[in-house]
């Protein structure tokens, strides 16, 4: 029988933190080998994003189609204000990052806890943002598909 630990699936996968730098020859960012014990637990955001989109609601309008000169009903997802978009992004990062181990404040030396404020502060760091983006691509299977495509070419 196949057993699944649903709690572990919901919490996410652990990734060893990797710093990154821009390689001018390849013209892309390259991830360095892990050089510390810092780890981040990341989970997929697909469920959260679909919930956020469903909460927005749809807007329907009757508009004139210039080609057919007939009135048509058009439906689209409601636009958000800048503040609403920022809150959704912050919620997504807070949801995606479920654990931090081995991260310390450089000034005080204090161990960073896995709180919303800490996660959002870390996401403002470009290298950490790239790392989380890479983790999410790996979880969604996109990273392996990109590598396969590069190998074919």
Helices and strands as residue ranges (DSSP letters): H 6-11, E 13-16, E 20-23, E 28-31, E 39-42, H 46-56, E 58-65, E 70-77, H 82-96, E 97-101, H 116-123, H 126-139, H 142-152
